[in-house]
Amino acid sequence: QGCAIKAAASHQVPLHELRSAMMLDTVPYDIGVLLDVVTEKTETDGHDDKATSDDNKRDKRFVNLIPRDSTLPASGSALFQLANIKQNGVTLNAVECVVDTSTF
C-alpha cells in the first residue's frame, strides 16, 4: 500500500485522488496444495502376482485453492479422498504456483 502511494505521488497524481483511492492487497500467485499422486500399474505381464509399490507411477499434481489476484483475506477449500480407510493422517504441502513466464 505504501509503495503504491509513493509511486503515485512521484508521478504527480493529485493528493485528493490519493485520499479517495481504495487500496486492495492481493495474492501474487496461485496458492494450493501439492499432491503426491500414486497411480497403480494396471498392465499385466501374464503373472498373477500383485503389483509392488515399485510398479506404481508417482506424479505431482497442484490443486489450486486460492487463485492469483484474489483479494485478502482469502480462503479456499477442496475435498480429498484418503488412500486407505484406516489412514492415521495426511501431510499437506501448501505451495505458491509460480509459472515461468519466459516459456510463453
DSSP file with accessible surface (Angstrom, degrees, kcal/mol):
  #  RESIDUE AA STRUCTURE BP1 BP2  ACC     N-H-->O    O-->H-N    N-H-->O    O-->H-N    TCO  KAPPA ALPHA  PHI   PSI    X-CA   Y-CA   Z-CA
    1    1 A Q     >        0   0  160      0, 0.0     4,-2.0     0, 0.0     5,-0.2   0.000 360.0 360.0 360.0 -48.1    0.0    0.0    0.0
    2    2 A G  H  >  +     0   0   45      1,-0.2     4,-2.4     2,-0.2     5,-0.2   0.886 360.0  53.4 -62.4 -37.9    2.7    2.5    0.9
    3    3 A C  H  > S+     0   0  105      1,-0.2     4,-2.3     2,-0.2    -1,-0.2   0.907 107.9  50.1 -65.0 -40.4    4.7    1.6   -2.2
    4    4 A A  H  > S+     0   0   49      2,-0.2     4,-2.4     1,-0.2    -1,-0.2   0.903 111.3  48.8 -65.9 -39.3    1.6    2.3   -4.4
    5    5 A I  H  X S+     0   0   67     -4,-2.0     4,-2.7     2,-0.2     5,-0.2   0.933 111.8  48.4 -67.2 -43.2    1.1    5.7   -2.8
    6    6 A K  H  X S+     0   0  162     -4,-2.4     4,-2.1     1,-0.2    -2,-0.2   0.906 112.2  49.6 -63.5 -39.6    4.7    6.7   -3.2
    7    7 A A  H  X S+     0   0   46     -4,-2.3     4,-0.7     2,-0.2    -1,-0.2   0.915 112.6  46.9 -65.4 -41.6    4.7    5.6   -6.8
    8    8 A A  H ><>S+     0   0   23     -4,-2.4     5,-1.8     1,-0.2     3,-0.7   0.910 112.0  50.6 -66.2 -40.5    1.5    7.6   -7.5
    9    9 A A  H ><5S+     0   0   53     -4,-2.7     3,-1.3     1,-0.2    -1,-0.2   0.874 106.3  55.0 -66.0 -35.9    2.9   10.7   -5.7
   10   10 A S  H 3<5S+     0   0   73     -4,-2.1    -1,-0.2     1,-0.3    -2,-0.2   0.700 105.5  53.9 -72.0 -16.0    6.1   10.5   -7.7
   11   11 A H  T <<5S-     0   0  139     -4,-0.7    -1,-0.3    -3,-0.7    -2,-0.2   0.008 120.8-105.8-104.9  24.1    4.1   10.7  -10.9
   12   12 A Q  T < 5 +     0   0  162     -3,-1.3    -3,-0.2     1,-0.2    -2,-0.1   0.846  55.8 168.9  57.2  42.1    2.2   13.8   -9.9
   13   13 A V      < -     0   0   49     -5,-1.8    -1,-0.2     1,-0.1     5,-0.1  -0.724  45.8-102.5 -78.7 129.9   -1.2   12.2   -9.0
   14   14 A P    >>  -     0   0   56      0, 0.0     4,-1.5     0, 0.0     3,-0.8  -0.240  22.8-126.2 -57.5 141.6   -3.3   14.8   -7.3
   15   15 A L  H 3> S+     0   0  100      1,-0.2     4,-2.3     2,-0.2     5,-0.2   0.857 107.9  59.7 -59.8 -36.3   -3.5   14.4   -3.5
   16   16 A H  H 3> S+     0   0  127      1,-0.2     4,-1.1     2,-0.2    -1,-0.2   0.845 105.0  50.4 -64.5 -29.2   -7.3   14.4   -3.5
   17   17 A E  H <4 S+     0   0  104     -3,-0.8     4,-0.5     2,-0.2    -1,-0.2   0.872 109.0  51.2 -74.2 -36.0   -7.3   11.3   -5.8
   18   18 A L  H >< S+     0   0   28     -4,-1.5     3,-0.8     1,-0.2    -2,-0.2   0.891 107.5  53.1 -66.2 -38.6   -4.8    9.5   -3.5
   19   19 A R  H 3< S+     0   0  193     -4,-2.3    -1,-0.2     1,-0.2    -2,-0.2   0.830 112.5  44.0 -66.9 -31.5   -7.0   10.2   -0.4
   20   20 A S  T 3< S+     0   0   98     -4,-1.1    -1,-0.2    -5,-0.2    -2,-0.2   0.471  90.6 110.7 -93.2   0.1  -10.1    8.7   -2.1
   21   21 A A    <   -     0   0   49     -3,-0.8     2,-0.6    -4,-0.5    -3,-0.0  -0.487  61.0-141.7 -77.1 141.7   -8.3    5.7   -3.6
   22   22 A M        -     0   0  154     -2,-0.2     2,-0.5     2,-0.0    -2,-0.1  -0.923  13.3-152.8-103.6 122.9   -9.0    2.2   -2.2
   23   23 A M        -     0   0   62     -2,-0.6     2,-0.4     2,-0.0    -2,-0.0  -0.840  10.2-168.2 -98.1 128.2   -6.0    0.0   -1.9
   24   24 A L        -     0   0  115     -2,-0.5     2,-0.4   -23,-0.0    -2,-0.0  -0.961  13.9-142.1-116.3 132.9   -6.6   -3.7   -2.0
   25   25 A D        -     0   0  115     -2,-0.4    47,-2.6    47,-0.3     2,-0.3  -0.784  27.1-173.0 -91.7 134.1   -3.9   -6.3   -1.2
   26   26 A T  B     -A   71   0A  53     -2,-0.4    45,-0.2    45,-0.2    42,-0.1  -0.840  31.2-100.2-126.5 164.3   -4.0   -9.3   -3.4
   27   27 A V        -     0   0    8     43,-2.0    42,-3.2    -2,-0.3    43,-0.2  -0.711  26.6-153.9 -82.7 124.8   -2.3  -12.7   -3.7
   28   28 A P  S    S+     0   0   71      0, 0.0     2,-0.3     0, 0.0    -1,-0.1   0.746  73.7  24.4 -75.7 -21.7    0.5  -12.5   -6.2
   29   29 A Y  S    S-     0   0   94     38,-0.1    69,-0.1    39,-0.1     2,-0.1  -0.917  93.5 -86.4-136.1 161.5    0.5  -16.3   -7.1
   30   30 A D  E     -B   97   0B  43     67,-0.8    67,-3.0    -2,-0.3     2,-0.4  -0.468  43.5-153.7 -62.4 139.5   -1.9  -19.2   -7.1
   31   31 A I  E     +BC  96  66B  52     35,-2.5    35,-2.8    65,-0.2    34,-2.3  -0.974  34.3 119.0-119.9 133.3   -1.9  -20.9   -3.7
   32   32 A G  E     -BC  95  64B   1     63,-2.4    63,-2.5    -2,-0.4     2,-0.4  -0.829  56.8 -65.5-163.8-158.3   -2.8  -24.5   -3.3
   33   33 A V  E     -BC  94  63B   8     30,-2.1    30,-2.8    -2,-0.2     2,-0.7  -0.924  30.7-140.8-117.6 135.6   -1.7  -28.0   -2.3
   34   34 A L  E     -BC  93  62B  56     59,-2.4    59,-0.5    -2,-0.4     2,-0.3  -0.873  24.8-158.4 -97.2 114.9    0.9  -30.1   -4.0
   35   35 A L  E     - C   0  61B  39     26,-3.4    26,-2.2    -2,-0.7     2,-0.8  -0.749  17.0-144.0 -97.1 143.1   -0.3  -33.7   -4.1
   36   36 A D  E     - C   0  60B  73     -2,-0.3     2,-0.5    24,-0.2    24,-0.2  -0.897  28.7-162.9-100.8  98.6    1.9  -36.8   -4.5
   37   37 A V  E     - C   0  59B  29     22,-3.1    22,-3.0    -2,-0.8     2,-0.5  -0.767   8.0-160.7 -94.0 127.1   -0.4  -38.9   -6.6
   38   38 A V  E     - C   0  58B  65     -2,-0.5     2,-0.5    20,-0.2    20,-0.2  -0.931   4.5-166.1-108.4 121.8    0.3  -42.7   -6.9
   39   39 A T  E     - C   0  57B  67     18,-3.4    18,-3.0    -2,-0.5     2,-0.2  -0.939  19.8-129.2-108.8 123.3   -1.3  -44.4   -9.8
   40   40 A E        -     0   0  146     -2,-0.5     2,-0.3    16,-0.2    16,-0.1  -0.468  26.0-110.6 -72.0 141.7   -1.3  -48.2   -9.7
   41   41 A K        -     0   0  106     11,-0.2    10,-0.1    -2,-0.2    -1,-0.1  -0.556  32.0-174.7 -72.0 128.1    0.1  -50.0  -12.7
   42   42 A T        +     0   0  128     -2,-0.3    -1,-0.1     2,-0.1     2,-0.1   0.594  49.4 101.5-102.7 -13.1   -2.8  -51.7  -14.5
   43   43 A E        -     0   0  151      2,-0.0     2,-0.4     1,-0.0    -2,-0.0  -0.461  58.4-151.8 -73.6 143.2   -0.9  -53.6  -17.1
   44   44 A T        -     0   0  124     -2,-0.1     4,-0.1     1,-0.1    -2,-0.1  -0.896  13.5-158.7-114.4 148.1   -0.4  -57.3  -16.6
   45   45 A D        -     0   0  127     -2,-0.4     3,-0.1     2,-0.2    -1,-0.1   0.071  63.4 -85.0-110.1  20.8    2.5  -59.3  -17.9
   46   46 A G  S    S+     0   0   70      1,-0.4     2,-0.3     3,-0.1    -2,-0.0   0.312  97.5 114.5  96.4 -10.7    0.9  -62.7  -17.6
   47   47 A H        -     0   0  116      1,-0.1    -1,-0.4     2,-0.1    -2,-0.2  -0.678  62.8-142.4 -93.2 150.2    1.8  -63.3  -13.9
   48   48 A D        +     0   0  164     -2,-0.3    -1,-0.1    -3,-0.1     2,-0.1   0.363  62.1 122.7 -89.8   5.2   -0.8  -63.4  -11.2
   49   49 A D        -     0   0  136      1,-0.1     2,-0.1     3,-0.0    -2,-0.1  -0.366  68.4-110.6 -68.7 146.7    1.4  -61.6   -8.8
   50   50 A K        -     0   0  188      1,-0.1     2,-0.2    -2,-0.1    -1,-0.1  -0.440  39.7 -98.7 -71.1 150.9    0.2  -58.4   -7.2
   51   51 A A        -     0   0   55    -10,-0.1     2,-0.1    -2,-0.1    -1,-0.1  -0.467  38.2-136.1 -70.6 138.8    1.9  -55.2   -8.3
   52   52 A T    >   -     0   0   75     -2,-0.2     3,-1.5     1,-0.1     4,-0.5  -0.459  26.8-102.4 -88.8 169.3    4.5  -53.9   -5.9
   53   53 A S  G >  S+     0   0   92      1,-0.3     3,-0.8     2,-0.2    -1,-0.1   0.774 121.7  63.5 -64.5 -22.9    4.9  -50.3   -4.9
   54   54 A D  G 3  S+     0   0  143      1,-0.2    -1,-0.3     3,-0.0    -3,-0.0   0.751  97.6  57.0 -70.4 -22.1    7.9  -50.1   -7.3
   55   55 A D  G <  S+     0   0   71     -3,-1.5    -1,-0.2     2,-0.1    -2,-0.2   0.604  88.5  98.5 -82.6 -12.7    5.5  -50.8  -10.2
   56   56 A N  S <  S-     0   0   40     -3,-0.8     2,-0.4    -4,-0.5   -16,-0.2  -0.461  73.4-126.6 -80.0 149.0    3.3  -47.8   -9.3
   57   57 A K  E     -C   39   0B 131    -18,-3.0   -18,-3.4    -2,-0.1     2,-0.5  -0.805  20.6-155.9 -95.7 131.4    3.6  -44.4  -11.1
   58   58 A R  E     +C   38   0B 155     -2,-0.4     2,-0.3   -20,-0.2   -20,-0.2  -0.930  17.2 171.5-111.3 130.2    4.1  -41.3   -8.9
   59   59 A D  E     -C   37   0B  63    -22,-3.0   -22,-3.1    -2,-0.5     2,-0.4  -0.940  28.8-129.3-131.9 155.9    3.2  -37.9  -10.1
   60   60 A K  E     -C   36   0B 135     -2,-0.3     2,-0.4   -24,-0.2   -24,-0.2  -0.883  26.6-174.3-102.7 135.9    3.0  -34.4   -8.5
   61   61 A R  E     -C   35   0B 137    -26,-2.2   -26,-3.4    -2,-0.4     2,-0.5  -0.997  16.4-143.1-134.6 131.1   -0.3  -32.5   -9.0
   62   62 A F  E     -C   34   0B  61     -2,-0.4     2,-0.6   -28,-0.2   -28,-0.2  -0.813  10.3-162.4 -94.5 125.9   -1.0  -28.9   -8.0
   63   63 A V  E     -C   33   0B  35    -30,-2.8   -30,-2.1    -2,-0.5     2,-0.4  -0.943  17.2-138.3-108.7 113.4   -4.6  -28.3   -6.7
   64   64 A N  E     +C   32   0B  70     -2,-0.6   -32,-0.3   -32,-0.2   -34,-0.0  -0.584  32.3 164.0 -76.2 124.8   -5.3  -24.6   -6.8
   65   65 A L  E    S+     0   0B  44    -34,-2.3    12,-0.3    -2,-0.4   -33,-0.2   0.730  71.7  30.7-108.6 -35.8   -7.2  -23.3   -3.7
   66   66 A I  E    S-C   31   0B  25    -35,-2.8   -35,-2.5    10,-0.1    -1,-0.3  -0.960  84.2-136.3-128.1 112.4   -6.8  -19.6   -3.9
   67   67 A P    >   -     0   0   69      0, 0.0     3,-1.4     0, 0.0   -40,-0.2  -0.277  32.7 -88.7 -67.9 153.2   -6.5  -18.1   -7.4
   68   68 A R  T 3  S+     0   0  148      1,-0.2   -38,-0.1   -40,-0.1     3,-0.1  -0.235 112.2  25.1 -56.2 145.1   -3.9  -15.4   -8.3
   69   69 A D  T 3  S+     0   0   95    -42,-3.2    -1,-0.2     1,-0.3     2,-0.2   0.606  82.2 151.2  70.1  16.0   -5.0  -11.8   -7.7
   70   70 A S    <   -     0   0   29     -3,-1.4   -43,-2.0   -43,-0.2    -1,-0.3  -0.556  49.8-114.4 -71.2 139.3   -7.6  -12.8   -5.0
   71   71 A T  B     -A   26   0A  73    -45,-0.2   -45,-0.2    -2,-0.2    -1,-0.1  -0.469  45.9 -79.4 -75.8 148.6   -8.1  -10.0   -2.6
   72   72 A L  S    S+     0   0   84    -47,-2.6   -47,-0.3    -2,-0.1     2,-0.1  -0.733 109.5  49.1 -94.4 145.3   -7.0  -10.6    1.0
   73   73 A P  S    S+     0   0  132      0, 0.0     2,-0.3     0, 0.0    -2,-0.1   0.525  84.1 165.0 -72.0 150.6   -8.3  -12.0    3.3
   74   74 A A        -     0   0   40     -2,-0.1     2,-0.3    -4,-0.1    -2,-0.1  -0.938  17.8-172.0-133.7 155.5   -8.9  -15.1    1.1
   75   75 A S        -     0   0  112     -2,-0.3     2,-0.3   -10,-0.1     0, 0.0  -0.972   1.7-175.9-144.1 159.4   -9.8  -18.7    1.8
   76   76 A G        -     0   0   38     -2,-0.3     2,-0.3   -10,-0.1   -10,-0.1  -0.972   2.4-168.5-150.2 161.4  -10.1  -21.8   -0.3
   77   77 A S        -     0   0  113    -12,-0.3     2,-0.3    -2,-0.3    -2,-0.0  -0.988   5.6-179.7-151.4 159.0  -11.1  -25.4    0.2
   78   78 A A        -     0   0   50     -2,-0.3     2,-0.5     2,-0.0   -13,-0.0  -0.974  24.3-127.1-155.2 155.5  -11.0  -28.8   -1.6
   79   79 A L        -     0   0  171     -2,-0.3     2,-0.3     2,-0.0    -2,-0.0  -0.931  27.4-174.5-111.3 128.3  -12.2  -32.3   -0.8
   80   80 A F        -     0   0   89     -2,-0.5     2,-0.4     0, 0.0    -2,-0.0  -0.904  20.0-129.6-122.2 152.9   -9.7  -35.1   -1.0
   81   81 A Q        -     0   0  191     -2,-0.3     2,-0.1     1,-0.0    -2,-0.0  -0.827  27.4-118.0-102.2 135.9  -10.2  -38.9   -0.6
   82   82 A L        -     0   0   92     -2,-0.4     3,-0.1     1,-0.1     8,-0.1  -0.389  11.3-135.4 -69.0 150.1   -7.9  -40.9    1.7
   83   83 A A  S    S+     0   0  103      1,-0.2     2,-0.4    -2,-0.1    -1,-0.1   0.808  93.0  23.8 -73.9 -30.2   -5.8  -43.6    0.2
   84   84 A N  S >  S-     0   0   95      1,-0.1     3,-1.9     0, 0.0    -1,-0.2  -0.999  71.8-136.4-140.1 134.3   -6.6  -46.0    2.9
   85   85 A I  T 3  S+     0   0  154     -2,-0.4    -1,-0.1     1,-0.3    -2,-0.0   0.806 108.5  49.0 -62.2 -26.7   -9.7  -46.0    5.2
   86   86 A K  T 3  S+     0   0  176     -3,-0.0    -1,-0.3    -4,-0.0     2,-0.1   0.175  80.4 141.6 -99.3  20.0   -7.6  -46.8    8.2
   87   87 A Q    <   -     0   0   64     -3,-1.9     3,-0.1     1,-0.1    -5,-0.0  -0.394  44.4-151.0 -65.8 131.2   -5.1  -44.0    7.4
   88   88 A N        -     0   0  176      1,-0.1     2,-0.3    -2,-0.1    -1,-0.1   0.771  64.8 -31.5 -76.0 -28.8   -3.9  -42.2   10.6
   89   89 A G        -     0   0   49      2,-0.0     2,-0.3     0, 0.0    -1,-0.1  -0.966  52.7-121.3-171.2-175.9   -3.3  -38.8    9.0
   90   90 A V        -     0   0   96     -2,-0.3     2,-0.5    -3,-0.1    -8,-0.0  -0.993  13.4-139.7-147.4 144.8   -2.2  -36.9    6.0
   91   91 A T        -     0   0  124     -2,-0.3     2,-0.4     2,-0.0    -2,-0.0  -0.947  18.7-163.1-108.7 126.1    0.6  -34.4    5.2
   92   92 A L        -     0   0  101     -2,-0.5     2,-0.7   -57,-0.1   -57,-0.1  -0.907   8.4-154.1-109.6 136.7   -0.3  -31.4    3.1
   93   93 A N  E     -B   34   0B  85    -59,-0.5   -59,-2.4    -2,-0.4     2,-0.4  -0.918  11.4-156.9-109.6 104.7    2.3  -29.2    1.3
   94   94 A A  E     +B   33   0B  84     -2,-0.7     2,-0.3   -61,-0.2   -61,-0.2  -0.695  25.0 168.7 -82.1 130.1    0.9  -25.7    0.8
   95   95 A V  E     -B   32   0B  48    -63,-2.5   -63,-2.4    -2,-0.4     2,-0.4  -0.937  38.1-119.3-139.7 159.9    2.7  -24.0   -2.1
   96   96 A E  E     -B   31   0B 107     -2,-0.3     2,-0.9   -65,-0.2   -65,-0.2  -0.862  29.3-134.4 -94.8 135.7    2.6  -21.0   -4.3
   97   97 A C  E     -B   30   0B  39    -67,-3.0   -67,-0.8    -2,-0.4     2,-0.6  -0.814  25.0-173.9 -94.2 103.4    2.4  -21.9   -8.0
   98   98 A V        -     0   0   89     -2,-0.9     2,-0.4   -69,-0.1   -69,-0.1  -0.888  10.7-152.2-101.3 117.0    4.9  -19.7   -9.8
   99   99 A V        -     0   0   78     -2,-0.6     2,-1.0     1,-0.0     3,-0.0  -0.754  17.1-125.8 -91.5 130.9    4.7  -20.1  -13.5
  100  100 A D    >   -     0   0   97     -2,-0.4     3,-1.2     1,-0.2     4,-0.1  -0.658  24.5-170.7 -75.8 104.1    7.9  -19.4  -15.5
  101  101 A T  G >  S+     0   0  106     -2,-1.0     3,-1.4     1,-0.2    -1,-0.2   0.601  71.9  81.4 -76.6  -8.0    6.7  -16.8  -18.0
  102  102 A S  G 3  S+     0   0   92      1,-0.3    -1,-0.2    -3,-0.0    -2,-0.1   0.689  85.1  61.2 -70.5 -15.5    9.9  -17.0  -20.0
  103  103 A T  G <         0   0  106     -3,-1.2    -1,-0.3     0, 0.0    -2,-0.2   0.551 360.0 360.0 -86.8  -7.0    8.5  -20.1  -21.8
  104  104 A F    <         0   0  184     -3,-1.4    -3,-0.0    -4,-0.1     0, 0.0  -0.560 360.0 360.0 -88.6 360.0    5.5  -18.2  -23.2
